[in-house]
């Protein structure tokens, strides 16, 4: 069996990165990235995703080894009949570990095409870590990492309002957006 990559899958289309995704778990890859893939197919969205591994350990290297490609299997009922569909997800440009490549991670904030940040770092992910006192090294917490990225973007684009990002938190806590905003402001 051939390894899965853009050459063996004959995926040649390149798109600009419009989404940064914190979390590489099944929910985001099987739901959010699947929807972005559909957006690219059926609309003029024309955007890809950069995945950020929020913890020191994860699967970013495995995703990169496959050029960000993977399959999603959908099963359900359509028009009263069981259905099954396998889809090759092609919207991932690259996966990053801010622990292994912190400057490359921060550089993502300088991307003029970037529009969205989507996150699912578990219910424990949105919390303040008092040990995150500097952005010179990788912050421990997800909100610390996000604040560092937003600060880089803010300084790179001189605070331009048209470069603000839409942040879509998917953590399973009540008022996840309000909590994430409060924690980012606490770091700021």
Beta strands, then each sheet from edge to edge (+ up, - down):
strand 1: 16-22
strand 2: 47-53
strand 3: 70-78
strand 4: 81-89
strand 5: 92-97
strand 6: 116-119
strand 7: 166-169
sheet 1: 5+ 2+ 1+ 6+ 7+
sheet 2: 3+ 4-
end
